[in-house]
Amino acid sequence: MDIEFYGANCVKLKTKETTIVVDDNLEAIGGKTQTTSDSVAVYTSQATKNKTSSSKARLVLDTAGEYEVGDVTVIGTQTRGHMDEEGEETAVVFQFTHGNQTVSVLGHIHPKASDAVQELIGGTDVLMVPVVGNGYTLDATGAASIIKKSEPDVIIPTHYAVDKLSLEVPAAPLDEFMKVVSMTASEPVDSLKLGKSLDGESTQTKLVVLNVK
């Protein structure tokens, strides 16, 4: 599975058979949509979906459940959104499995992740997590707390300030998150390719920064 990042919380997951685009609200924030008639569109909240061109996709997933999409298994768990009142659950955390490897994508969830979410993402190979949302989504401290509990092999930060996009709520620079978690990343890469090379790597969590496409 190949992972690409397009800014905000938009990521693209590609296998030989399937292309999945998560949280593509790019047109609304100054970018170019990545959703096509061949792709599966996934939304972690209705608020994000309502700002998109989801009708372009061949399939739309925006609710909790378990799905088989080509060669990818998708599991969605309903949870409290970052700005939800206690008792509300307007967000969905999605996990994507291809072969024996998992990629979990957090949307704008509340920092006190539910037991169901922690169970889903615990030990995931890759965790894609918003990191500096200035009240709109997880900030660096909230993201660090979830990361510590889930112990992923790889962290890919999302939803931080990038020059080419005008986020609805301005985000802080990625550096703020890196200071909080006291981690450094190697040079940013255009994509992360999962495969056998990830198996058996160090148990220490690795930070990977993807260039914004």
C-alpha positions in Angstrom: 0.0 0.0 0.0 1.3 3.5 -0.9 0.4 6.5 1.2 0.3 10.1 -0.1 -0.6 13.3 1.8 -2.4 16.3 0.2 -2.7 18.7 3.2 -5.4 19.1 5.9 -6.6 15.6 6.7 -6.6 14.4 3.1 -4.6 11.2 2.4 -4.6 8.8 -0.5 -4.1 5.1 -0.1 -3.2 3.1 -3.2 -2.9 -0.6 -3.9 -2.8 -2.5 -7.2 -6.5 -2.8 -7.2 -7.9 0.1 -5.1 -7.5 3.8 -4.6 -9.0 5.3 -1.4 -9.1 9.0 -0.8 -9.8 10.1 2.8 -11.3 13.5 3.8 -10.9 15.2 0.4 -12.2 18.7 1.1 -9.3 20.3 -0.9 -11.5 22.3 -3.2 -13.0 24.2 -0.3 -9.6 25.2 1.1 -7.8 26.2 -2.1 -6.5 22.8 -3.4 -7.5 20.4 -6.1 -9.8 17.5 -5.4 -8.2 14.0 -5.6 -11.5 12.1 -5.8 -12.2 10.5 -9.2 -14.8 8.1 -10.6 -12.3 5.2 -9.9 -11.7 6.0 -6.3 -13.4 5.2 -3.0 -14.1 8.3 -1.0 -13.9 8.0 2.8 -15.0 10.7 5.2 -14.3 10.9 9.0 -17.2 13.3 9.5 -20.3 14.6 7.8 -19.0 18.1 8.2 -16.0 17.3 6.0 -18.2 15.4 3.5 -20.5 18.3 3.1 -17.6 20.4 1.8 -16.6 18.0 -0.9 -17.4 16.7 -4.4 -18.1 13.2 -3.1 -20.5 12.5 -6.1 -17.4 11.9 -8.2 -16.4 8.7 -6.3 -17.5 5.2 -7.3 -18.2 4.5 -3.6 -18.6 6.6 -0.5 -17.9 5.4 3.1 -18.8 7.8 5.9 -20.3 5.6 8.7 -19.0 3.0 11.1 -18.9 -0.5 9.9 -16.8 -3.2 8.2 -16.3 -3.1 4.5 -14.4 -5.0 1.8 -13.2 -2.6 -0.9 -11.3 -4.4 -3.6 -8.2 -5.8 -1.8 -8.6 -3.6 1.2 -10.6 -4.3 4.4 -12.0 -1.1 6.0 -13.2 -0.8 9.6 -14.9 2.3 10.9 -15.6 3.1 14.5 -17.9 5.9 15.6 -16.5 8.3 18.2 -16.7 11.7 19.8 -15.6 14.5 17.5 -13.2 17.2 18.7 -15.9 19.8 19.1 -18.7 17.5 20.2 -20.4 17.8 23.5 -20.1 14.8 25.9 -22.3 12.0 24.6 -22.2 13.1 21.0 -20.3 10.9 18.4 -20.1 12.7 15.1 -16.6 11.4 14.0 -15.5 8.1 12.6 -12.0 6.6 12.9 -11.1 4.4 10.0 -8.6 1.6 9.7 -7.4 0.1 6.4 -5.9 -3.3 6.1 -4.0 -4.6 3.1 -2.2 -7.9 3.4 -1.1 -8.0 7.1 -0.5 -4.3 7.5 -2.8 -1.6 8.9 -3.1 2.1 8.4 -5.4 4.0 10.8 -6.6 7.5 10.0 -7.8 9.8 12.7 -10.1 12.6 11.8 -11.0 15.5 14.1 -11.6 13.4 17.2 -11.7 14.3 20.8 -8.4 13.8 22.6 -10.0 11.4 25.1 -10.3 8.6 22.6 -12.9 6.0 23.5 -12.0 2.4 24.4 -13.4 1.3 21.1 -11.0 3.6 19.2 -8.0 2.6 21.3 -8.8 -1.0 20.7 -9.1 -0.4 16.9 -5.8 1.5 16.5 -3.7 -0.2 19.2 -0.6 -1.5 17.6 -1.4 -0.2 14.2 1.4 -0.2 11.7 0.8 3.4 10.6 -1.2 6.1 12.5 -2.1 9.2 10.6 -3.0 11.9 13.1 -3.9 15.6 13.1 -1.4 17.4 15.3 -1.8 21.2 15.5 -5.4 22.2 15.0 -5.8 25.3 17.2 -9.1 24.1 18.7 -10.5 22.7 15.5 -8.8 19.3 15.8 -6.2 17.5 17.9 -3.4 19.7 19.1 0.1 18.5 19.7 -0.6 17.4 23.3 -3.8 15.6 22.4 -2.1 13.8 19.5 0.8 12.8 21.7 -1.5 11.3 24.3 -3.2 9.1 21.7 0.1 8.1 20.1 1.5 7.0 23.4 -1.5 4.8 24.1 -1.8 3.2 20.6 2.0 2.6 20.1 2.0 2.6 16.3 5.1 1.6 14.3 4.9 4.8 12.2 3.3 8.2 12.8 2.4 10.4 9.9 1.3 13.8 11.1 -1.6 15.6 9.3 -3.5 18.9 9.6 -0.7 21.3 10.2 0.0 24.6 8.5 1.0 24.4 4.8 1.5 27.4 2.5 -0.7 26.2 -0.4 -3.9 25.7 1.6 -6.2 28.0 3.5 -7.6 25.9 6.4 -10.9 26.9 7.9 -9.2 27.3 11.2 -5.5 28.3 10.8 -3.2 25.5 12.0 0.1 25.8 13.8 3.4 24.7 12.2 4.5 21.1 12.3 7.5 22.1 14.5 5.2 22.6 17.4 4.1 19.0 17.4 7.7 17.7 17.0 8.8 19.7 20.1 6.0 18.2 22.2 6.8 14.6 21.2 10.6 15.2 21.3 10.9 13.3 18.0 12.8 14.1 14.8 12.0 12.9 11.3 14.2 12.1 8.4 13.9 14.2 5.3 10.3 14.4 4.1 9.3 11.9 1.4 6.7 12.0 -1.4 5.0 8.8 -0.3 5.4 5.9 2.1 5.3 2.5 0.6 4.3 -0.3 2.9 5.5 -3.8 2.3 7.7 -6.4 3.8 10.3 -3.8 4.6 8.1 -2.6 7.5 7.9 -6.0 9.1 10.3 -6.7 11.8 11.6 -3.2 12.1 12.5 -1.6 15.4 9.8 -1.5 18.1 10.5 2.2 18.6 7.9 4.5 17.0 9.1 6.2 13.9 8.0 9.7 12.7 7.6 10.1 8.9 6.7 13.4 7.3 5.2 13.3 3.9 5.6 16.1 1.4 2.2 17.7 0.5 1.4 16.8 -3.0 
